[in-house]
């Protein structure tokens, strides 16, 4: 069992809709993750939305950042659900 599996941090998926592609949203999420010590992935989806999978202790604060977005974005909705996985990622990256 890896060290990250022992931590059993909360693990959530966020689907962000609005003007969130082509505006630096994924890089904004990467920076927010670094500020809050969040591990996970961010990815553009074919339907124009962005998917964020994240684990960490400060997910509430991180989620507030997701709802704000960078300067030229427009976040209309952030859908959130808890995931059942208990092993988080070792870092945060853009897919």
N, C-alpha and C positions, 0 to 999 in steps of 0.2 A: 504494500500500500504506500503510495507516495505521500509526501508531506502535505500537499494541497488537499488530499482526501481526508486527512486527519482534522483539518480546520473546520470542515462542515459549515462554510459560510453560506448565507442566503444566496440563491441563484435565481435570477429573473431574466425574462425576455421582454423587450420593449419593441413595439412596432410603431414607428413614427411616420405620420403622414402630413402632407402639406408641401411647401416648396423646400424640399430637403435634399435634393440632388443637384449637383452643379453649383453649389453655393458654399462649399467647404464644410458641410455639416459633419462628415466623417472625421475630418481633422479636428474639428471642434470637440467632438465626442472623445477622441484620443487624448486631447489635452485635459478635458474634464476628468477622464479616468485617471490620469496621472496625478491630478490634484487630490483626488479622493482615495487613491490606492485601490482602484477597481481593476479587476482582471476580467478579460473576456474578448469579444469580437464585435465589430461593427461592419455592416455590409449593405450596399445598395441592392434593392430588390427590383426585379423586372417591372413591377407594377408602379414604380415611382416612389415607393416607400423605403424606409431604412429600417433594418433589423439590428437591434443591439442585444447581445447576450452578455450578462454581467454577473460577477460575484464579488462580494466584499461587504465590509461592515457599514459603509456609508451610502447604501443604495438610495435612501430617501433624498439626500442632498444631490446625488448624481442624477436622479430622476427629475429634479427641479431644473437642473442644467439642460437636460434633454428637451424639456418643454420650452425653454427659452430659445435655444439654438443660436447660431452665429448671426452677425449683423444682417446679411442679405437673405437669410432664410425666413420662412414663415411656417411655424409649427401649428397645424390645425388640431392634431389629436395625437396623444401617446397612449397606446394600448399596452397594458402591462399584465403579465401573468407569471406566477411562481413556477419554476421548473423543478422537477423531482430529482434531478441529478444532485449529488452531494459533492462531487469532485469539481472544483473550479478550474479555470485556466491558470497557467503559470505567469501570464503577462496579458497585456492588452494590445490588440493589433487590428489593423484595417484589412478586411478581406476583399 
